[in-house]
Amino acid sequence: MEKEYLLVFCTCPEGEVATELANRLVVERLAACVNILPGLTSVYSWEGTIETGRETLLLIKTEKAAYPFLEARLRECHPYELPEIVAVRIERGLPEYLQWISQWLTHDSQT
């Protein structure tokens, strides 16, 4: 059975939160790589009003099988009441890069 890979988008407040979340996901082997893209301006509806805020975007590379655990960890550690956690399937990618994702996620972290 061929593995399925995901790119997960998660916005965070500006500052150390994004770095802390990214490090946690990689250290805990829920993601092989997390890109941190600061400087976003988000416009969104929240509790009946239109809000604008500065945020940082996390681009998280993982496998579909790891997603439930990754989502649970993000929900647990994220400061937002309702964090943006959106996953899209990676249709194609450099095979060696995708294999690298799998190798990191499945490495025995108890050694």
C-alpha positions in Angstrom: 0.0 0.0 0.0 1.4 3.4 -1.0 1.7 6.0 1.6 -0.3 9.2 1.4 1.3 12.5 2.3 -0.2 15.8 3.5 0.6 19.4 3.6 -1.0 20.9 6.7 -1.7 24.7 7.0 -1.9 26.2 10.5 -1.9 29.9 11.3 -0.5 31.1 14.6 -0.1 34.4 16.4 3.2 36.3 15.6 6.1 35.6 17.9 7.5 32.5 19.5 4.3 30.4 19.3 5.0 29.3 15.7 8.6 28.3 16.5 7.5 26.4 19.6 4.8 24.5 17.7 7.0 23.7 14.8 9.8 22.4 17.0 7.4 20.3 19.0 5.9 18.7 15.9 9.3 17.7 14.5 10.8 16.6 17.8 7.7 14.4 18.4 8.0 13.0 14.9 4.5 14.1 13.9 6.0 16.2 11.0 9.3 15.8 9.1 9.5 19.5 8.2 7.6 22.7 9.2 8.1 25.9 7.3 7.4 29.1 9.3 6.1 32.0 7.2 5.8 35.2 9.2 4.2 38.4 8.2 0.7 37.3 7.1 -2.3 39.5 7.5 -5.5 37.5 8.0 -9.0 38.9 7.5 -11.7 36.6 9.0 -15.1 36.5 10.5 -15.2 35.8 14.2 -18.2 35.9 16.5 -20.2 38.2 14.2 -17.5 40.7 13.4 -14.8 41.0 10.7 -11.4 40.8 12.3 -7.9 41.6 10.9 -4.8 40.3 12.5 -1.1 39.6 11.9 -0.2 36.0 11.9 2.4 33.4 11.0 1.6 30.4 8.8 3.0 26.9 9.4 3.4 24.6 6.4 3.6 21.1 7.9 4.8 18.1 5.9 3.5 14.7 7.2 1.8 11.5 6.3 -1.9 10.9 6.4 -1.5 8.2 9.0 0.1 10.7 11.4 -2.5 13.4 10.9 -4.9 12.5 13.7 -2.0 12.7 16.2 -0.7 15.9 14.7 -4.1 17.5 14.8 -4.6 16.5 18.4 -1.2 17.9 19.4 -1.9 21.2 17.6 -5.3 21.5 19.3 -3.7 20.8 22.7 -0.8 23.3 22.3 -2.4 26.1 20.1 -3.3 29.3 21.9 -6.4 30.0 19.7 -9.8 28.8 20.7 -10.4 27.6 17.2 -7.1 27.1 15.4 -6.9 26.9 11.6 -5.8 23.3 10.8 -6.3 22.4 7.2 -4.7 19.5 5.4 -4.4 18.9 1.7 -3.2 15.8 0.0 0.2 16.0 -1.8 -0.7 14.6 -5.2 2.9 14.4 -6.4 6.4 15.1 -5.0 10.0 14.2 -5.4 10.0 10.5 -4.4 13.2 10.9 -2.4 11.7 13.8 -0.5 8.5 11.9 0.3 10.6 8.9 1.4 12.5 11.2 3.7 9.3 12.3 5.3 8.4 8.7 6.0 11.8 7.8 7.3 11.6 10.6 9.9 8.1 9.9 11.0 8.7 6.1 11.5 12.2 6.3 13.0 12.4 4.7 16.4 12.6 7.7 18.7 13.4 5.5 21.7 17.0 4.9 20.6 
